[in-house]
């Protein structure tokens, strides 16, 4: 089925539910305004100074302690040094408003900010100018080893949360880690890292998480799923001279399922998608990789169960099944060196691997080198059906001469940021994170350290022409009716919908062919303003019907 533009518009402003891929509501339970009504804790009232030398850490810790049971911790505009890294643990119904820039001055191999064991949390910039500057180049000049330096921010054991409209720049090691979290929304981020390994953009594992509208520059993971993970939706991702998106490395007890990457734009990466393991055990299943655009990438789809960058894990191998790659367009850098498909599994064969409408050209030469080993499915060099392990079969095939054309984005970098020179804060944010689709939620006013950005409303964001899909699995049972109180208008109609009476106004029902929608609704205290009329609509769609 195709979801109506009304649903797409509604989801752009409603963090409670995203169709099909998630198992329940995501985001904070209470708004920032509600939290501010309880208490506001300004770090400058606890000893912080925006002089780029006074240690922010102790003041931030104290401000959080004062507001963690309800309130908003505010880091106002200005430049702050952080020598003491902090753990913001416990509490509920609090927020961190980061409108200044935090500069790392401490050297401890730890997270600059660790948020743990908490719920109903929002970390954000109200202006889009909030940032964390890791000054990783200083660390890299002195330390040749990667992956062991300070990290910027980590969420651990956190539920019902959001993190948005913040820039993360030049972490000595990882930039953002979402560790064993649930019901979270992470969006509107710009991440800039060094051109070296160990500078991961976003590493995420948990349950019921929605990540969207994120741009990453580095030479390692863009947005990568770790284990265990279930019901994660990742969309409108811009890997701008990055290592590319992926999964792994996969451990001995891998448990990953119901993952959906959608609308992923990748330029000058190692791979458009890499699923990596070596030995290990457990399962990866029900993964959808939909609407990928790539330019000048090394690999297309790289499923590698003997990944050279990983030490072997105990076990015969991870069972990988039900992975669908659909609607991929663009061009590889040199298809004869590294092709569209590398599906190399081992003692445990991979099954149900499907490539449909995957058409990638090559910038150099006219051939693609595809490799398959112990891999079953359809497309490329995959063997049909299922069966035993088999040796790697390498095929050199003609690259397509048409059908691969795809748009480019205006913010594509012409060079990376190097390793031992300062990386600047973003002056402005991209207007799009995927060609033809505006940000799913409006970017915060300001949108960068020195520029402005285009903001969008939910009603504006109806140009997406791709089809929303559910997982090829049995979905979880619907939430009880009481949970629908968190929804605003979710109007879904078929194109041949019959006229209904009574019905919402046509400005509210934006279905194709002006179909009218019948709803069983009750008024609630939440409001949405329609763009066409400006009328305030207060409805709770406890039950809805397709007509």
C-alpha positions in Angstrom: 0.0 0.0 0.0 1.0 3.6 -0.4 0.6 6.0 2.5 -1.0 9.3 1.8 0.8 12.6 1.9 -1.2 13.5 5.0 0.4 10.7 6.9 3.9 11.8 5.7 3.2 15.4 6.8 1.8 14.3 10.2 4.8 12.1 10.9 7.1 15.0 10.3 5.8 16.7 13.5 4.6 13.8 15.6 7.4 11.8 17.4 4.9 9.4 18.8 4.7 6.9 15.9 6.3 6.2 12.5 4.5 3.8 10.2 5.4 0.2 10.3 9.1 0.1 11.2 8.9 1.1 14.8 7.2 -0.9 17.6 5.8 2.1 19.5 6.0 5.8 20.3 9.4 7.5 20.3 10.6 10.7 21.9 10.1 12.5 25.2 6.8 12.1 27.2 6.8 15.8 28.1 7.6 18.9 26.1 10.5 21.4 26.8 7.9 24.0 27.7 6.4 21.7 30.3 9.8 21.0 31.7 10.7 24.7 31.8 7.5 25.2 33.8 9.0 23.2 36.5 12.5 24.7 36.7 15.3 26.2 34.6 18.9 25.6 35.7 21.3 27.9 33.8 24.9 26.6 34.1 26.2 30.2 34.5 24.3 30.3 37.8 26.4 27.3 38.9 29.8 28.7 38.0 30.1 28.3 34.3 31.6 31.1 32.2 31.6 31.5 28.4 35.3 32.4 28.3 36.6 29.2 26.6 38.8 28.6 29.7 36.7 28.0 32.8 35.9 24.3 33.2 32.2 23.7 32.3 32.1 20.2 33.8 31.5 20.9 37.5 28.8 23.6 36.7 27.0 21.3 34.3 27.1 18.5 36.8 25.5 20.8 39.5 22.9 22.2 37.2 21.8 18.7 36.2 21.6 17.6 39.8 19.3 20.6 40.5 17.0 19.9 37.5 17.2 16.2 36.9 13.8 15.5 38.6 12.1 18.0 36.3 13.4 21.0 34.5 15.7 22.3 31.7 19.5 22.7 32.0 20.5 25.6 29.8 24.0 26.2 28.4 23.6 29.7 26.9 25.2 31.0 23.7 29.0 31.3 24.1 32.2 29.3 24.1 32.8 26.9 27.0 35.8 24.8 27.8 35.3 21.3 29.3 38.2 19.7 31.2 36.1 17.6 33.5 33.9 15.0 31.7 30.5 14.4 33.3 27.9 11.7 33.9 24.4 13.0 33.9 22.7 10.0 35.6 19.2 9.3 36.8 16.2 11.5 37.1 13.4 11.9 34.6 11.5 14.6 32.7 14.5 16.9 32.1 16.2 18.5 29.1 19.6 19.9 28.2 19.4 23.0 26.0 22.8 23.4 24.4 23.0 26.8 22.6 26.7 27.4 23.2 29.8 25.5 21.9 31.6 23.1 24.2 35.3 22.7 23.5 37.2 19.7 24.8 40.2 20.5 26.9 40.3 17.4 29.0 42.3 14.4 27.9 40.7 11.5 29.8 39.7 8.6 27.5 36.0 8.7 28.3 32.8 10.4 27.2 32.7 14.2 27.5 29.0 13.9 28.3 27.4 10.6 29.4 23.6 10.5 29.9 22.6 7.3 31.6 19.8 5.5 33.5 17.1 8.1 32.8 14.0 8.7 30.8 11.8 11.4 29.3 14.9 13.4 28.2 15.5 15.9 25.4 19.0 17.2 24.5 18.9 19.9 21.8 19.9 23.3 20.5 17.1 25.8 20.2 19.1 27.8 17.7 20.9 25.2 15.7 24.2 26.8 16.7 24.9 24.4 19.7 27.9 22.2 19.2 30.6 20.0 20.8 34.1 20.6 19.4 36.3 17.7 20.3 39.6 19.2 18.9 40.6 15.7 17.8 43.4 17.0 15.6 45.4 17.9 18.8 45.0 14.3 20.0 45.8 12.8 16.7 49.0 14.7 16.3 50.2 13.1 19.5 48.7 9.7 19.3 48.9 7.6 16.2 46.5 4.9 17.6 42.8 5.4 16.7 39.7 4.4 18.5 41.0 5.0 22.0 40.7 8.7 22.5 38.0 10.8 24.2 34.5 10.6 22.8 31.8 13.3 22.6 28.4 12.1 23.9 26.9 8.8 24.8 23.3 7.8 25.8 23.2 4.7 27.9 20.1 2.9 29.3 17.9 5.9 28.3 14.3 5.7 27.2 11.7 8.1 25.7 14.3 10.6 24.6 15.4 12.8 21.7 18.7 14.4 20.6 18.6 17.0 17.8 19.8 20.1 16.1 23.4 19.9 17.4 26.7 19.7 15.6 29.3 17.2 16.7 32.8 18.0 15.4 36.2 16.4 15.5 35.9 13.8 18.2 39.3 12.1 18.9 37.3 8.9 18.8 33.5 8.2 18.4 31.1 11.1 18.1 27.7 9.8 19.2 26.9 6.4 20.8 23.3 5.3 21.5 23.9 2.3 23.9 21.1 0.0 25.0 18.4 2.7 24.6 14.7 2.6 23.7 12.0 4.8 22.3 14.4 7.4 21.0 14.4 9.9 18.2 17.8 11.3 16.9 17.7 13.8 14.2 18.9 17.1 12.6 22.6 16.5 13.3 25.8 17.4 11.5 28.8 15.3 12.4 32.3 16.1 11.1 35.2 13.9 11.9 38.8 13.2 10.9 39.7 11.2 7.8 40.8 8.2 9.8 39.5 5.0 11.4 37.9 5.1 14.9 36.0 8.3 14.3 32.5 6.7 14.0 29.6 9.1 13.3 26.7 7.3 15.1 26.9 3.8 16.6 23.5 2.7 17.8 22.0 -0.4 19.5 18.7 -0.7 21.3 15.0 -1.0 20.6 12.4 1.2 18.8 14.7 4.0 17.6 14.2 6.5 14.8 17.2 8.3 13.3 16.7 10.8 10.5 18.2 13.8 8.8 21.8 13.3 9.8 25.0 14.2 7.8 28.3 12.5 8.6 31.8 13.2 7.4 34.7 10.9 8.5 36.5 7.8 7.3 34.7 5.2 9.4 31.1 4.3 10.2 28.4 6.8 9.1 25.3 5.3 10.9 26.0 1.8 12.1 23.8 -0.7 13.9 25.3 -2.8 16.6 23.9 -5.8 18.5 21.4 -6.2 20.1 19.0 -4.1 18.0 15.3 -4.4 17.0 12.8 -2.1 15.3 15.1 0.7 14.2 14.3 3.1 11.4 17.1 5.1 9.8 16.2 7.5 7.0 17.3 10.7 5.2 21.0 10.0 5.9 23.8 11.9 4.2 27.1 10.1 4.3 29.3 12.9 2.9 32.8 11.6 2.3 32.4 8.9 5.0 33.0 5.3 5.6 29.3 4.5 4.8 26.5 2.9 6.7 26.6 -0.6 8.1 26.1 -3.3 10.7 28.7 -4.7 12.9 31.1 -5.8 13.8 28.8 -8.7 14.7 29.6 -10.6 18.0 29.0 -14.2 19.1 25.5 -13.4 20.4 24.3 -11.3 17.6 20.6 -10.4 17.8 19.5 -7.9 15.1 16.1 -7.8 13.4 13.5 -5.4 11.9 16.0 -2.8 10.6 15.0 -0.4 7.9 17.5 2.0 6.2 15.6 4.3 3.8 16.7 7.2 1.7 20.4 7.0 2.2 22.8 9.2 0.2 26.4 8.2 0.1 29.3 9.9 -1.6 33.0 8.9 -1.6 32.6 6.1 0.9 34.1 2.7 1.5 30.7 1.1 0.9 27.1 2.2 0.5 26.3 -0.6 3.0 28.6 -2.9 4.9 27.5 -5.8 7.1 30.7 -7.2 8.7 31.6 -10.1 10.9 34.2 -12.8 11.4 33.1 -15.9 13.2 30.6 -15.2 15.9 27.0 -16.4 16.1 23.4 -15.4 16.5 21.1 -13.9 13.9 20.6 -10.9 11.6 17.2 -11.0 10.0 14.5 -8.9 8.3 16.5 -6.0 7.1 15.4 -3.6 4.4 17.8 -1.2 2.5 15.6 1.0 0.5 16.3 4.0 -1.8 20.0 4.3 -1.8 21.9 6.9 -4.0 25.7 6.6 -4.3 28.4 8.5 -6.1 32.1 7.6 -6.3 31.9 4.8 -3.7 34.3 1.8 -3.5 31.7 -1.0 -2.8 28.0 -1.0 -3.3 26.5 -3.7 -1.0 29.3 -5.5 0.9 28.2 -8.4 3.1 31.5 -9.7 4.5 31.6 -12.6 7.0 35.3 -12.8 6.9 36.0 -9.1 7.4 39.7 -8.5 7.6 39.4 -5.6 10.0 38.0 -7.8 12.8 39.6 -10.4 15.1 37.7 -13.7 14.9 34.9 -14.2 17.4 34.1 -17.6 18.9 31.5 -19.4 16.7 30.9 -20.8 13.2 29.3 -17.6 12.0 26.3 -15.3 12.1 23.1 -16.4 10.5 22.1 -13.6 8.1 18.7 -14.0 6.4 16.0 -11.8 4.9 18.1 -8.8 3.7 16.4 -6.8 0.8 18.3 -4.1 -1.1 15.9 -2.2 -3.3 16.0 0.8 -5.6 19.7 1.7 -5.6 21.0 4.2 -8.1 24.3 6.0 -8.8 27.8 5.1 -9.9 30.7 3.2 -8.3 34.2 4.7 -8.5 35.7 1.7 -10.3 33.4 -1.3 -10.6 36.2 -3.6 -11.9 38.1 -3.2 -8.7 35.2 -3.3 -6.3 31.8 -4.1 -7.6 28.1 -3.6 -6.8 27.8 -6.8 -4.8 30.1 -8.6 -2.4 28.2 -11.3 -0.5 30.9 -13.6 1.1 29.5 -15.7 3.9 31.2 -18.8 5.4 30.3 -21.9 7.3 26.8 -20.5 8.0 25.4 -19.6 4.6 23.5 -16.3 4.1 20.0 -16.8 2.8 17.1 -14.7 1.5 19.5 -12.0 0.2 17.5 -10.0 -2.4 18.7 -7.3 -4.8 15.8 -5.6 -6.7 16.2 -2.6 -9.0 19.8 -2.2 -8.0 21.4 -0.3 -10.9 24.8 1.2 -10.4 27.2 2.4 -13.1 30.9 2.9 -12.8 32.9 6.1 -13.2 36.0 4.3 -14.4 36.0 1.5 -16.9 32.9 -0.5 -18.0 32.9 -3.6 -15.8 31.7 -4.7 -12.4 33.4 -7.4 -10.3 30.9 -9.2 -8.1 31.7 -11.8 -5.6 29.5 -14.4 -3.9 30.3 -17.2 -1.5 27.9 -19.3 0.5 25.2 -16.7 -0.3 21.7 -17.5 -1.5 18.9 -15.3 -2.9 18.2 -13.4 -6.1 20.2 -10.8 -8.0 23.9 -10.5 -9.0 25.9 -13.6 -8.4 23.7 -15.0 -5.7 22.6 -18.6 -6.0 18.9 -19.3 -5.8 17.2 -21.1 -3.0 19.3 -22.3 -0.1 22.0 -24.9 0.5 25.4 -25.7 1.8 28.5 -23.5 1.9 30.3 -23.0 -1.3 33.6 -21.3 -2.4 33.7 -17.7 -3.6 32.4 -17.2 -7.1 33.8 -14.1 -8.8 32.0 -12.7 -11.8 33.1 -9.9 -14.1 30.0 -8.4 -15.8 29.3 -5.4 -18.0 28.4 -2.3 -16.1 25.0 -0.8 -17.1 25.2 2.2 -19.5 21.9 3.7 -18.4 19.2 3.5 -15.7 21.6 4.4 -12.9 21.4 8.2 -13.1 20.8 9.9 -9.8 20.8 13.4 -8.4 23.6 14.9 -6.4 23.4 17.2 -3.4 24.8 20.7 -3.4 26.7 20.1 -0.1 28.9 17.3 -1.4 32.4 17.9 -0.2 35.2 18.2 -2.7 37.8 17.0 -0.1 37.9 15.5 3.4 38.9 17.2 6.6 42.3 15.5 7.1 43.6 14.3 10.4 45.9 16.8 12.1 44.3 20.2 11.2 41.4 21.9 12.9 37.9 21.0 11.6 35.6 24.0 11.5 32.1 24.1 12.9 29.5 24.0 10.2 28.6 27.5 9.0 25.2 26.3 7.7 23.2 23.1 7.6 22.2 21.2 4.4 18.8 22.1 3.0 18.4 18.4 2.2 19.8 15.2 3.6 18.5 13.2 0.6 17.7 14.5 -2.9 14.2 15.7 -3.3 13.2 15.4 0.4 13.2 18.2 2.9 14.1 17.5 6.5 11.3 15.5 8.2 11.3 18.0 11.0 12.1 21.7 10.7 15.7 22.6 11.4 16.2 24.8 14.4 16.4 28.5 13.6 20.0 29.5 12.9 21.1 26.2 11.6 24.9 26.4 12.1 27.7 28.5 13.6 27.4 31.4 11.2 24.6 30.9 8.7 20.9 30.3 8.4 19.0 27.4 7.0 15.7 26.8 5.3 13.0 25.6 7.7 10.1 23.5 6.6 6.7 22.7 8.1 5.1 19.3 8.1 2.5 20.3 5.6 5.2 21.5 3.2 7.0 18.1 3.3 4.7 16.2 1.0 7.0 15.8 -2.0 8.4 12.4 -1.1 7.5 10.0 -3.9 9.0 6.8 -2.5 6.8 4.2 -1.1 6.6 3.6 2.7 6.9 -0.1 3.5 6.5 -2.4 6.4 8.9 -5.2 7.3 8.5 -8.5 5.6 7.6 -10.0 8.9 4.7 -10.3 11.2 4.4 -6.8 12.9 4.1 -6.5 16.7 0.6 -6.3 18.1 -0.8 -2.7 18.1 -0.6 -0.7 21.3 -3.7 -0.6 23.5 -6.3 2.0 22.6 -5.2 4.3 25.5 -1.8 4.9 23.9 -3.4 6.5 20.9 -4.0 9.6 23.0 -0.5 10.6 22.0 -1.4 10.7 18.3 -2.6 13.8 16.5 -4.1 13.4 13.0 -3.1 10.2 11.2 -5.3 10.2 8.1 -4.8 7.3 5.7 -6.9 6.9 2.6 -6.8 4.8 -0.5 -6.9 6.6 -3.9 -10.4 5.2 -4.6 -11.7 6.2 -1.3 -15.5 6.7 -1.2 -17.1 9.9 0.0 -17.8 9.9 3.7 -20.1 12.0 5.8 -19.3 13.5 8.1 -15.7 14.0 7.0 -12.7 16.2 7.9 -12.2 19.3 5.7 -10.3 18.8 2.5 -7.4 20.9 3.9 -7.0 18.3 6.5 -7.4 15.3 4.3 -4.6 15.5 1.7 -5.2 12.2 0.0 -4.8 11.7 -3.6 -7.8 12.7 -5.8 -9.1 14.7 -2.9 -10.5 11.5 -1.3 -12.4 12.2 1.9 -11.5 10.3 5.1 -13.9 9.0 7.7 -12.5 9.1 11.2 -13.8 8.1 14.6 -12.2 10.8 16.7 -12.4 12.5 20.1 -11.1 15.9 21.1 -7.9 16.0 23.2 -5.6 18.7 24.5 -3.1 18.5 21.7 -3.2 20.7 18.6 -2.0 20.8 15.0 -2.3 23.7 12.7 -3.1 23.0 9.1 -1.2 25.0 6.6 -4.0 25.7 4.2 -6.5 27.2 6.6 -4.6 27.9 9.7 -7.4 26.2 11.6 -6.4 24.5 14.8 -7.3 20.8 14.8 -7.6 19.0 18.1 -8.3 15.3 17.4 -7.4 12.0 18.9 -7.7 9.3 16.3 -8.4 6.4 18.7 -9.6 4.4 15.8 -9.3 5.1 12.0 -10.6 3.3 9.0 -9.5 3.0 5.5 -12.3 3.9 3.1 
